[in-house]
Amino acid sequence: MSLKFDWDDIKSERNKNKHDVDFEEAKSVFYDYFVRVFNDISHSVF
């Protein structure tokens, strides 16, 4: 499966300033072989 990412550069820069992570770095979580995904009842919509 191939993923394509598309984002607004201005929003990415704001995210970098606010959280010290730009979207280019954030997308790396989708390629992490050790990622654990789970439902968070308090923050998930089913």
Backbone torsions as a table, in degrees:
resi	resn	phi	psi	omega
1	MET	NA	134.3	179.9
2	SER	-110.1	135.6	178.4
3	LEU	-108.6	142.0	175.4
4	LYS	-119.7	130.3	-179.3
5	PHE	-112.2	138.2	179.4
6	ASP	-141.0	127.3	-179.5
7	TRP	-148.4	166.5	178.2
8	ASP	-82.8	123.4	-177.9
9	ASP	-62.0	-34.8	179.1
10	ILE	-67.5	-42.8	178.6
11	LYS	-65.5	-37.5	177.3
12	SER	-61.8	-42.0	178.7
13	GLU	-65.3	-39.9	177.0
14	ARG	-62.9	-40.7	178.5
15	ASN	-63.6	-40.1	178.2
16	LYS	-61.4	-44.3	-179.9
17	ASN	-67.1	-38.8	-176.1
18	LYS	-79.6	-42.8	-172.2
19	HIS	-116.5	-1.0	-177.3
20	ASP	62.5	27.6	177.0
21	VAL	-139.7	121.1	174.9
22	ASP	-89.7	170.0	-175.1
23	PHE	-67.2	-30.3	177.9
24	GLU	-60.4	-43.9	177.7
25	GLU	-72.2	-39.5	-177.5
26	ALA	-61.9	-32.7	-178.5
27	LYS	-66.5	-15.8	-179.7
28	SER	-61.7	-22.9	179.5
29	VAL	-63.5	-24.0	-179.6
30	PHE	-76.1	-9.5	-179.7
31	TYR	-116.2	13.9	-178.9
32	ASP	-84.4	115.2	-178.3
33	TYR	-68.5	-18.9	-176.9
34	PHE	-103.3	11.7	-178.6
35	VAL	-64.2	145.0	174.7
36	ARG	-118.6	123.5	-178.8
37	VAL	-111.9	131.6	179.6
38	PHE	-148.2	158.3	176.4
39	ASN	-81.4	130.7	175.8
40	ASP	-105.5	102.6	-174.0
41	ILE	-54.7	-36.0	-177.7
42	SER	-73.7	-21.3	-173.5
43	HIS	-128.7	9.8	-178.1
44	SER	-109.8	152.3	175.4
45	VAL	-114.3	128.0	-177.9
46	PHE	-107.9	NA	NA
